[in-house]
Amino acid sequence: MVAISAVSKNFGSVRSLDQIDLKLFEGRCTALLGPNGAGKTTLLRILTGLLAPTSGSVSFQSLAPGADPRSLIGYLPQIPAFYDWMSGSEFLRFAGSLCGLSARESASQCKELLDRVGLGAAAGKRRIGGYSGGMKQRLGLAQALIHRPKLLILDEPVSALDPVGRREVMELLRELKREMTILFSTHVLHDAEELCDDVIILQQGRVSVSGAVSEIRGIHRTPIITVEVEDNGPARKRLADWLNRLSHPSITSAVLQPGEFSAKLQVLQAEEAKTYILQQLLAIPMPITKLEVGHASLEDIFLKAVHAR
């Protein structure tokens, strides 16, 4: 649907994007991942036409070269802006008129979308200045959908939502991916793994990993052993000390999870490493609550890609 060819973006002497080559395929949901400063928002703004690339090009398959793609795109920025004196329904009808919809079409879409994003008619009558952050995020999603776009671009769409709201919006995106192509940036890797067909990981303005989630998992299918201890400080310290003493050729890395009471060990031979780890654990007084053998998750792949440079 969209081809991004050799796109770079400079802000003065700082290069935010460096020779990005990507394709977005019709009818697929793609997650854009990367640490802060990786260039995710810059790339989304170039796709929507809000920024011009320093070099390179963005082409839409269904448009002639140079044609305006905005009618195809629905966009929700990370921090959506509104006229606080408007009601939610007034703002949606206004957004519809800006997209070229008639007053009747805007009113019809407004009612349907308020219900669909979980606001409803009552909230639609209230002034936006009285909305919570989560309600504004939902309204922003509704305005991105008002003209039935073919490509929905979302920058951190669930960042302002509580756990219940996040789950509701994720379910809505699951429905929408049957109707349109979706590209969204997120820091919640579980959401990306659960919802998306494809993943793009940016690091320092370059594409570090990209492709179908299933293919990426296959390429990076590293055995992982997780060791979890009781939820207390002394147990976590003993786990950290134990990790520092581990030495076996089959263990390639052993990392204590930040802020958690568990460690992840990447291994070459799962059975060989498991036998060694069990022997080590039996030899010391460690309050183990879980020992699990699995494979690298999207989070593991993300961390590996980010720390590779």
Residue pairs with C-beta under 8 A, 6 or more apart in sequence:
1 24
1 25
1 26
1 60
1 61
1 62
1 150
1 151
1 181
2 23
2 24
2 47
2 58
2 59
2 60
2 61
2 151
3 22
3 23
3 58
3 59
3 61
4 20
4 21
4 22
4 23
4 24
4 43
4 47
4 56
4 57
4 58
5 21
5 56
5 57
5 58
5 59
6 19
6 20
6 21
6 55
6 56
6 57
7 17
7 19
7 20
7 21
7 43
7 46
7 53
7 55
7 56
7 57
7 58
8 15
8 17
8 18
8 19
8 20
8 53
8 54
8 55
8 56
9 15
9 16
9 17
9 39
9 42
9 46
9 51
9 53
9 54
10 16
10 54
15 205
16 39
16 42
16 205
17 39
17 42
17 43
17 46
17 53
17 205
17 206
18 204
18 205
18 206
19 56
19 206
20 39
20 43
20 56
20 205
20 206
20 207
21 207
22 200
22 207
22 210
24 30
24 151
24 181
24 183
25 181
25 198
26 61
26 150
26 181
27 177
27 180
27 181
28 177
28 181
28 182
28 197
28 198
29 173
29 177
29 181
29 182
29 183
29 184
29 195
29 196
29 197
29 198
30 181
30 182
30 183
30 184
30 196
30 197
30 198
30 199
30 200
31 184
31 185
31 186
31 191
31 192
31 195
31 196
31 198
31 199
31 200
32 40
32 43
32 44
32 183
32 184
32 185
32 186
32 200
32 202
33 40
33 185
33 186
33 187
33 189
33 192
33 199
33 200
33 201
33 202
33 302
34 40
34 185
34 201
34 202
34 203
34 208
34 306
35 203
35 306
38 202
38 203
38 204
38 205
39 202
39 204
39 205
40 155
40 185
40 202
41 78
41 155
41 185
42 51
43 202
44 75
44 153
44 155
44 183
44 185
45 51
46 52
46 53
46 58
47 58
47 73
47 153
47 183
48 70
48 73
48 75
48 153
49 68
49 69
49 70
49 73
59 65
60 67
60 69
60 72
62 72
62 150
63 69
63 72
71 99
71 100
71 147
71 149
72 149
72 150
72 151
73 149
73 150
73 151
73 152
73 153
74 144
74 145
74 146
74 147
74 149
74 151
74 152
74 153
74 180
75 144
75 153
75 154
76 137
76 140
76 141
76 143
76 144
76 152
76 153
76 154
76 155
76 157
77 140
77 155
78 155
78 156
78 159
78 185
80 136
80 137
80 139
80 140
80 143
82 91
82 128
82 136
82 139
82 140
83 91
83 94
83 128
84 127
84 128
84 129
85 127
85 128
85 129
86 94
86 127
86 128
87 124
87 125
87 126
87 127
87 128
88 114
88 119
88 123
88 124
88 125
88 126
88 128
88 131
88 135
88 139
88 142
89 110
89 111
89 114
89 121
89 124
89 125
91 128
91 139
91 143
92 106
92 109
92 110
92 113
92 114
92 124
92 139
92 142
92 143
92 146
93 103
93 106
93 107
93 110
95 106
95 143
95 146
96 105
96 106
96 109
96 110
96 146
96 147
97 103
97 106
99 146
99 147
100 147
101 109
101 146
101 147
106 146
109 146
109 147
109 148
110 124
110 142
110 146
111 121
111 124
113 142
113 145
113 146
114 120
114 121
114 123
114 124
114 142
115 121
116 142
116 145
116 172
117 138
117 139
117 141
117 142
117 145
117 169
117 172
118 138
118 165
118 168
118 169
118 172
119 135
119 138
119 139
119 142
123 131
123 135
128 136
128 139
131 139
133 160
134 160
134 161
134 162
134 165
136 160
137 157
137 158
137 159
137 160
137 161
137 165
137 169
138 165
138 169
141 154
141 157
141 169
141 172
144 152
144 153
144 154
145 152
145 176
149 180
150 180
150 181
151 180
151 181
151 182
151 183
152 176
152 180
152 181
152 182
152 183
152 184
153 183
153 184
154 173
154 182
154 183
154 184
154 185
155 184
155 185
156 184
156 185
156 186
156 187
157 169
157 173
157 184
157 186
158 165
158 166
158 169
158 170
158 186
158 188
158 191
159 187
161 169
166 188
166 191
170 191
170 194
170 195
173 182
173 184
173 195
174 195
176 182
177 195
177 197
186 192
189 297
189 298
189 299
189 302
190 299
192 199
192 213
192 298
193 213
193 297
193 298
193 299
196 213
197 212
197 213
198 210
198 211
198 212
198 213
199 209
199 210
199 211
199 212
199 213
199 216
199 298
200 207
200 209
200 210
201 207
201 208
201 209
201 210
201 301
201 302
201 305
201 306
202 208
203 305
203 306
203 308
203 309
204 309
208 305
208 306
208 308
208 309
209 216
209 301
209 305
213 298
216 298
216 301
217 295
217 296
217 298
217 301
220 296
220 300
220 301
220 304
221 295
221 296
222 252
222 266
222 267
222 295
222 296
222 300
223 266
223 267
223 268
223 269
223 270
223 273
223 293
223 294
223 295
224 264
224 265
224 266
224 267
224 293
224 294
224 295
224 296
224 297
224 300
225 264
225 265
225 267
225 270
225 273
225 274
225 277
225 291
225 292
225 293
225 294
226 262
226 263
226 264
226 265
226 290
226 291
226 292
226 294
227 239
227 262
227 263
227 265
227 277
227 281
227 288
227 290
227 291
228 261
228 262
228 263
228 288
228 289
228 290
228 291
228 292
229 235
229 236
229 238
229 239
229 261
229 262
229 286
229 287
229 288
229 289
230 261
230 287
230 289
231 261
232 261
235 261
235 286
235 287
236 256
236 261
238 284
238 285
238 286
239 256
239 261
239 262
239 263
239 286
240 256
242 280
242 281
242 284
242 286
243 254
243 255
243 256
243 263
246 254
246 265
246 277
246 280
248 273
248 276
249 268
250 267
250 268
250 269
250 272
250 273
250 276
251 265
251 266
251 267
251 268
251 273
251 276
252 266
252 267
252 268
253 265
253 266
254 263
254 264
254 265
254 266
255 263
255 264
255 265
256 262
256 263
257 263
257 264
262 290
264 300
265 273
265 277
266 296
266 300
267 273
267 274
270 293
274 293
277 291
278 291
281 288
281 291
296 304
